[in-house]
Amino acid sequence: MEDLNWDREFALEQAAEDEELLQELIEIFKESAASDLANLKQGISKGDASLSMASVHSIKGAAASLGLKGLQDLTAIMEADCRQGSLRVVTEKISVLEQLLALLQKL
């Protein structure tokens, strides 16, 4: 199983050392990631690499800002595949993405 590889110190720094703000940001990310995952699945089912790319790009950006390196790395690979008009890697890796997003729920 993959790991979130969370750099909590980086995330806390991004939240101006405010624990409460960090938790709020994580909660917002959980909600947006769930929506992005639904859009990604829709993109895959429609064979739409652009929709899929937008979805993984959104997850990647939020993950990067919160120091979630495991999610950031995975979605970067998925996004690169979509940029080439392919859904092969996205289709292969969506279960890993779902596993990491499930781990995110425990933060």
C-alpha positions as protocol buffer text, in pm:
chain_id: "A"
residue {
  index: 1
  type: MET
  ca { x: 0 y: 0 z: 0 }
}
residue {
  index: 2
  type: GLU
  ca { x: 113 y: 350 z: -79 }
}
residue {
  index: 3
  type: ASP
  ca { x: 178 y: 614 z: 184 }
}
residue {
  index: 4
  type: LEU
  ca { x: 70 y: 977 z: 205 }
}
residue {
  index: 5
  type: ASN
  ca { x: 430 y: 1068 z: 291 }
}
residue {
  index: 6
  type: TRP
  ca { x: 301 y: 1373 z: 478 }
}
residue {
  index: 7
  type: ASP
  ca { x: 546 y: 1648 z: 562 }
}
residue {
  index: 8
  type: ARG
  ca { x: 342 y: 1778 z: 853 }
}
residue {
  index: 9
  type: GLU
  ca { x: 601 y: 2040 z: 945 }
}
residue {
  index: 10
  type: PHE
  ca { x: 577 y: 2189 z: 595 }
}
residue {
  index: 11
  type: ALA
  ca { x: 196 y: 2187 z: 613 }
}
residue {
  index: 12
  type: LEU
  ca { x: 200 y: 2356 z: 952 }
}
residue {
  index: 13
  type: GLU
  ca { x: 439 y: 2617 z: 819 }
}
residue {
  index: 14
  type: GLN
  ca { x: 199 y: 2682 z: 530 }
}
residue {
  index: 15
  type: ALA
  ca { x: -76 y: 2733 z: 788 }
}
residue {
  index: 16
  type: ALA
  ca { x: 133 y: 2995 z: 972 }
}
residue {
  index: 17
  type: GLU
  ca { x: 199 y: 2749 z: 1257 }
}
residue {
  index: 18
  type: ASP
  ca { x: -174 y: 2750 z: 1336 }
}
residue {
  index: 19
  type: GLU
  ca { x: -290 y: 2396 z: 1422 }
}
residue {
  index: 20
  type: GLU
  ca { x: -658 y: 2487 z: 1396 }
}
residue {
  index: 21
  type: LEU
  ca { x: -611 y: 2642 z: 1053 }
}
residue {
  index: 22
  type: LEU
  ca { x: -417 y: 2338 z: 936 }
}
residue {
  index: 23
  type: GLN
  ca { x: -702 y: 2111 z: 1041 }
}
residue {
  index: 24
  type: GLU
  ca { x: -950 y: 2334 z: 859 }
}
residue {
  index: 25
  type: LEU
  ca { x: -738 y: 2320 z: 544 }
}
residue {
  index: 26
  type: ILE
  ca { x: -720 y: 1942 z: 566 }
}
residue {
  index: 27
  type: GLU
  ca { x: -1099 y: 1921 z: 602 }
}
residue {
  index: 28
  type: ILE
  ca { x: -1147 y: 2145 z: 298 }
}
residue {
  index: 29
  type: PHE
  ca { x: -906 y: 1928 z: 102 }
}
residue {
  index: 30
  type: LYS
  ca { x: -1093 y: 1612 z: 202 }
}
residue {
  index: 31
  type: GLU
  ca { x: -1414 y: 1758 z: 60 }
}
residue {
  index: 32
  type: SER
  ca { x: -1257 y: 1887 z: -260 }
}
residue {
  index: 33
  type: ALA
  ca { x: -1066 y: 1563 z: -316 }
}
residue {
  index: 34
  type: ALA
  ca { x: -1390 y: 1365 z: -292 }
}
residue {
  index: 35
  type: SER
  ca { x: -1544 y: 1587 z: -558 }
}
residue {
  index: 36
  type: ASP
  ca { x: -1231 y: 1567 z: -774 }
}
residue {
  index: 37
  type: LEU
  ca { x: -1230 y: 1188 z: -744 }
}
residue {
  index: 38
  type: ALA
  ca { x: -1591 y: 1175 z: -862 }
}
residue {
  index: 39
  type: ASN
  ca { x: -1501 y: 1395 z: -1159 }
}
residue {
  index: 40
  type: LEU
  ca { x: -1199 y: 1178 z: -1234 }
}
residue {
  index: 41
  type: LYS
  ca { x: -1416 y: 867 z: -1242 }
}
residue {
  index: 42
  type: GLN
  ca { x: -1657 y: 1047 z: -1473 }
}
residue {
  index: 43
  type: GLY
  ca { x: -1366 y: 1145 z: -1699 }
}
residue {
  index: 44
  type: ILE
  ca { x: -1246 y: 785 z: -1713 }
}
residue {
  index: 45
  type: SER
  ca { x: -1593 y: 653 z: -1790 }
}
residue {
  index: 46
  type: LYS
  ca { x: -1634 y: 907 z: -2070 }
}
residue {
  index: 47
  type: GLY
  ca { x: -1282 y: 852 z: -2202 }
}
residue {
  index: 48
  type: ASP
  ca { x: -1218 y: 1223 z: -2138 }
}
residue {
  index: 49
  type: ALA
  ca { x: -849 y: 1284 z: -2069 }
}
residue {
  index: 50
  type: SER
  ca { x: -905 y: 1660 z: -2024 }
}
residue {
  index: 51
  type: LEU
  ca { x: -1160 y: 1616 z: -1746 }
}
residue {
  index: 52
  type: SER
  ca { x: -941 y: 1353 z: -1585 }
}
residue {
  index: 53
  type: MET
  ca { x: -637 y: 1580 z: -1608 }
}
residue {
  index: 54
  type: ALA
  ca { x: -822 y: 1871 z: -1447 }
}
residue {
  index: 55
  type: SER
  ca { x: -931 y: 1646 z: -1161 }
}
residue {
  index: 56
  type: VAL
  ca { x: -588 y: 1503 z: -1083 }
}
residue {
  index: 57
  type: HIS
  ca { x: -430 y: 1847 z: -1128 }
}
residue {
  index: 58
  type: SER
  ca { x: -663 y: 1985 z: -862 }
}
residue {
  index: 59
  type: ILE
  ca { x: -574 y: 1706 z: -619 }
}
residue {
  index: 60
  type: LYS
  ca { x: -204 y: 1748 z: -698 }
}
residue {
  index: 61
  type: GLY
  ca { x: -206 y: 2121 z: -622 }
}
residue {
  index: 62
  type: ALA
  ca { x: -388 y: 2088 z: -293 }
}
residue {
  index: 63
  type: ALA
  ca { x: -171 y: 1795 z: -190 }
}
residue {
  index: 64
  type: ALA
  ca { x: 143 y: 1995 z: -266 }
}
residue {
  index: 65
  type: SER
  ca { x: 27 y: 2289 z: -57 }
}
residue {
  index: 66
  type: LEU
  ca { x: -37 y: 2056 z: 238 }
}
residue {
  index: 67
  type: GLY
  ca { x: 289 y: 1862 z: 211 }
}
residue {
  index: 68
  type: LEU
  ca { x: 117 y: 1538 z: 107 }
}
residue {
  index: 69
  type: LYS
  ca { x: 407 y: 1420 z: -106 }
}
residue {
  index: 70
  type: GLY
  ca { x: 268 y: 1072 z: -174 }
}
residue {
  index: 71
  type: LEU
  ca { x: -51 y: 1214 z: -322 }
}
residue {
  index: 72
  type: GLN
  ca { x: 137 y: 1485 z: -506 }
}
residue {
  index: 73
  type: ASP
  ca { x: 376 y: 1237 z: -669 }
}
residue {
  index: 74
  type: LEU
  ca { x: 100 y: 996 z: -770 }
}
residue {
  index: 75
  type: THR
  ca { x: -122 y: 1264 z: -920 }
}
residue {
  index: 76
  type: ALA
  ca { x: 174 y: 1417 z: -1106 }
}
residue {
  index: 77
  type: ILE
  ca { x: 227 y: 1084 z: -1282 }
}
residue {
  index: 78
  type: MET
  ca { x: -143 y: 1056 z: -1358 }
}
residue {
  index: 79
  type: GLU
  ca { x: -159 y: 1412 z: -1486 }
}
residue {
  index: 80
  type: ALA
  ca { x: 139 y: 1362 z: -1717 }
}
residue {
  index: 81
  type: ASP
  ca { x: -37 y: 1064 z: -1875 }
}
residue {
  index: 82
  type: CYS
  ca { x: -355 y: 1266 z: -1927 }
}
residue {
  index: 83
  type: ARG
  ca { x: -157 y: 1549 z: -2086 }
}
residue {
  index: 84
  type: GLN
  ca { x: -61 y: 1302 z: -2356 }
}
residue {
  index: 85
  type: GLY
  ca { x: -428 y: 1225 z: -2415 }
}
residue {
  index: 86
  type: SER
  ca { x: -403 y: 888 z: -2246 }
}
residue {
  index: 87
  type: LEU
  ca { x: -602 y: 738 z: -1960 }
}
residue {
  index: 88
  type: ARG
  ca { x: -388 y: 426 z: -1923 }
}
residue {
  index: 89
  type: VAL
  ca { x: -195 y: 532 z: -1612 }
}
residue {
  index: 90
  type: VAL
  ca { x: -501 y: 698 z: -1457 }
}
residue {
  index: 91
  type: THR
  ca { x: -699 y: 378 z: -1500 }
}
residue {
  index: 92
  type: GLU
  ca { x: -415 y: 170 z: -1357 }
}
residue {
  index: 93
  type: LYS
  ca { x: -355 y: 401 z: -1059 }
}
residue {
  index: 94
  type: ILE
  ca { x: -704 y: 507 z: -957 }
}
residue {
  index: 95
  type: SER
  ca { x: -724 y: 236 z: -691 }
}
residue {
  index: 96
  type: VAL
  ca { x: -398 y: 362 z: -539 }
}
residue {
  index: 97
  type: LEU
  ca { x: -539 y: 715 z: -542 }
}
residue {
  index: 98
  type: GLU
  ca { x: -851 y: 590 z: -365 }
}
residue {
  index: 99
  type: GLN
  ca { x: -634 y: 419 z: -102 }
}
residue {
  index: 100
  type: LEU
  ca { x: -438 y: 739 z: -38 }
}
residue {
  index: 101
  type: LEU
  ca { x: -755 y: 945 z: -16 }
}
residue {
  index: 102
  type: ALA
  ca { x: -889 y: 693 z: 236 }
}
residue {
  index: 103
  type: LEU
  ca { x: -573 y: 745 z: 442 }
}
residue {
  index: 104
  type: LEU
  ca { x: -630 y: 1119 z: 417 }
}
residue {
  index: 105
  type: GLN
  ca { x: -962 y: 1071 z: 598 }
}
residue {
  index: 106
  type: LYS
  ca { x: -764 y: 961 z: 906 }
}
residue {
  index: 107
  type: LEU
  ca { x: -574 y: 1290 z: 935 }
}
